[in-house]
Amino acid sequence: MSTGASRSVTATLTQWTVNLVLVAVTLVSAAYLLPSLMGYERYVITGGSMSGTFEKGSIAIEKPVDVADLAVGDVITYLPPADSGVGTLVTHRIVKAGRSDTGARVFRTQGDANPDPDPWKFTLDEGTQPVVQLTVPYVGYALIALADRETRMLVIGVPAGLIALLSLVELVGALRRPGDREAPAPALLPAADGHPTDVPARVASPVAA
């Protein structure tokens, strides 16, 4: 393969690599931001109590709905009451809904993989409550990793460094192309009198009118 052809292939591969990295970064950013822009909330599933329905490491995309519209069968993410002993958010299915003496709605939930309902009842103080609309497996692991500052720097820094390196290689290759060099001066050939004479590469013949 000639030097020119080799440089052309390198430039093409460089451009394709840069484009693929940019597309990948754009898609990941869109997937991260789009749910929030559309009014949805995201929760990472870190336990196995809903195994069989969705697994640990999934990401749950949830839409807030009016508490009055909640029904048995809905899967919600909520914070259990303080006396439950559970201090983290729980994503479980509503298995019972009723009303207290004061008229407030009272719920009971259960994990699909658990044999028994949760041992607490609770009310929801907010006017709306996130309800699971869909889940995406494994994506939660990526979000957990991105929560670490060093991982974020690695994920962002490596593609940025790769793009910079490939762009530099392409720039150096462009500067070294033969077509970009200054044309050499005409050769000097000896004349009949022994003195060097400039010989043009081509002389146009005069044309008569």
C-alpha positions in Angstrom: 0.0 0.0 0.0 1.4 3.4 -0.9 2.1 6.1 1.6 -0.8 8.3 0.4 -3.3 5.4 0.5 -2.1 4.5 4.0 -2.6 8.1 5.2 -6.1 8.2 3.6 -7.1 5.0 5.4 -5.8 6.3 8.7 -7.7 9.6 8.3 -10.9 7.7 7.5 -10.5 5.4 10.5 -9.8 8.4 12.7 -12.9 10.2 11.5 -15.1 7.2 12.0 -13.8 6.6 15.5 -14.3 10.2 16.5 -17.9 10.1 15.1 -18.7 6.8 16.9 -17.5 8.1 20.2 -19.5 11.3 19.8 -22.6 9.4 18.9 -22.2 7.1 21.9 -21.7 10.0 24.3 -24.8 11.8 22.8 -27.0 8.7 23.2 -25.9 8.1 26.8 -26.5 11.7 27.6 -29.9 11.6 26.0 -30.9 8.4 27.8 -29.8 10.0 31.1 -31.6 13.4 30.6 -34.7 12.5 28.6 -36.8 10.8 31.3 -36.4 13.9 33.6 -37.2 16.2 30.7 -40.4 14.2 30.1 -41.5 14.4 33.8 -40.4 10.9 34.8 -38.3 9.9 37.8 -35.5 7.2 37.9 -34.8 4.8 40.6 -32.0 2.1 40.8 -33.2 -1.3 42.1 -30.6 -2.4 44.6 -32.4 -5.4 46.2 -33.9 -8.6 45.1 -37.4 -8.4 46.7 -39.0 -7.9 43.2 -36.9 -10.6 41.5 -38.9 -12.3 38.8 -40.6 -9.0 37.9 -37.4 -7.0 37.6 -33.9 -7.8 38.9 -31.3 -6.1 41.0 -29.4 -3.6 38.9 -32.4 -2.5 36.9 -33.5 1.1 36.6 -37.1 1.8 37.2 -38.7 4.6 35.2 -41.6 6.1 37.2 -44.3 8.6 36.6 -45.9 10.6 39.4 -49.6 10.1 39.7 -52.2 11.4 42.1 -52.3 9.4 45.3 -56.1 9.2 44.9 -55.5 7.2 41.6 -53.3 4.6 43.2 -54.7 1.1 43.0 -53.9 -2.5 44.1 -51.3 -3.9 41.7 -49.4 -0.6 41.2 -45.6 -0.8 41.9 -44.4 2.3 43.8 -41.2 3.6 45.2 -41.7 5.1 48.7 -40.0 5.6 52.1 -41.5 3.3 54.7 -42.7 4.8 58.0 -40.1 5.7 60.6 -41.1 3.0 63.0 -40.6 0.3 60.3 -36.9 0.2 60.9 -36.3 0.6 57.1 -34.4 3.8 56.3 -34.2 3.5 52.5 -36.6 3.8 49.6 -38.5 0.6 48.8 -40.0 -0.4 45.4 -42.9 -2.8 46.1 -46.3 -3.6 44.8 -49.5 -2.4 46.5 -51.4 -5.4 47.8 -54.0 -3.6 49.9 -55.5 -0.1 50.0 -58.0 1.3 52.4 -58.8 4.3 54.5 -58.0 5.3 58.1 -60.5 6.8 60.6 -59.5 10.2 59.4 -60.2 9.4 55.8 -56.6 9.2 54.7 -55.7 6.4 52.3 -53.7 3.6 53.9 -51.6 1.2 51.9 -49.8 -2.1 52.3 -47.1 -3.4 50.0 -45.2 -6.6 49.2 -42.2 -7.6 47.2 -43.1 -10.0 44.4 -40.3 -12.3 45.5 -41.3 -12.1 49.2 -43.6 -14.7 50.7 -45.4 -12.2 53.0 -46.6 -8.6 52.8 -44.4 -5.9 54.4 -45.1 -5.7 58.2 -46.1 -2.1 58.1 -49.0 0.1 56.8 -48.5 3.6 55.7 -50.1 6.7 54.3 -48.7 9.1 51.7 -48.4 12.7 52.7 -47.6 14.1 49.2 -50.3 14.7 46.6 -48.5 12.6 44.0 -46.6 9.3 44.1 -44.1 7.8 41.6 -45.5 4.6 40.0 -43.3 2.2 38.0 -44.0 2.5 34.2 -41.2 0.4 32.9 -37.8 -1.0 34.0 -34.5 -1.4 32.1 -32.2 -4.2 33.2 -28.6 -3.7 34.1 -28.6 0.1 33.5 -28.7 0.7 37.2 -25.2 -0.7 37.6 -23.9 2.0 35.3 -25.6 4.7 37.2 -24.2 3.3 40.5 -20.7 3.4 39.0 -21.2 6.9 37.7 -22.0 8.0 41.2 -18.3 7.5 42.0 -16.3 10.6 41.1 -13.2 8.7 39.9 -15.4 6.5 37.6 -17.0 9.6 36.1 -13.6 11.2 35.4 -12.5 7.9 33.7 -15.7 7.6 31.6 -15.5 11.2 30.5 -11.8 11.6 30.4 -10.9 8.6 28.3 -13.2 9.4 25.3 -12.1 13.0 25.4 -8.5 12.0 25.4 -9.0 9.5 22.6 -10.8 12.2 20.5 -7.9 14.6 21.1 -5.3 12.0 20.3 -7.0 11.0 17.0 -7.5 14.6 16.0 -3.8 15.3 16.6 -2.8 12.3 14.5 -5.0 13.5 11.7 -3.6 17.0 11.9 0.0 15.7 11.8 -0.8 13.5 8.8 -2.3 16.5 7.0 0.8 18.6 7.6 3.0 15.9 6.2 1.1 15.2 3.0 3.3 15.8 -0.1 0.8 18.1 -1.7 1.1 20.6 1.2 4.9 21.1 0.7 6.4 24.0 -1.3 7.1 23.2 -4.9 10.9 22.8 -5.6 12.7 25.4 -7.6 13.3 24.7 -11.3 16.5 22.8 -12.1 19.5 24.7 -13.5 21.0 23.2 -16.6 24.3 24.3 -18.2 23.9 26.4 -21.3 26.2 26.4 -24.3 28.4 29.1 -22.8 28.8 27.0 -19.6 26.6 29.2 -17.4 23.5 27.6 -15.7 20.2 28.5 -17.3 16.7 28.2 -15.9 14.7 25.7 -17.9 10.9 26.0 -17.5 9.0 22.7 -17.4 6.8 23.8 -20.3 6.8 26.7 -22.7 3.6 27.7 -24.6 3.9 28.2 -28.3 2.8 31.5 -29.7 -0.5 31.6 -31.5 -0.9 33.7 -34.6 -4.0 35.8 -35.0 
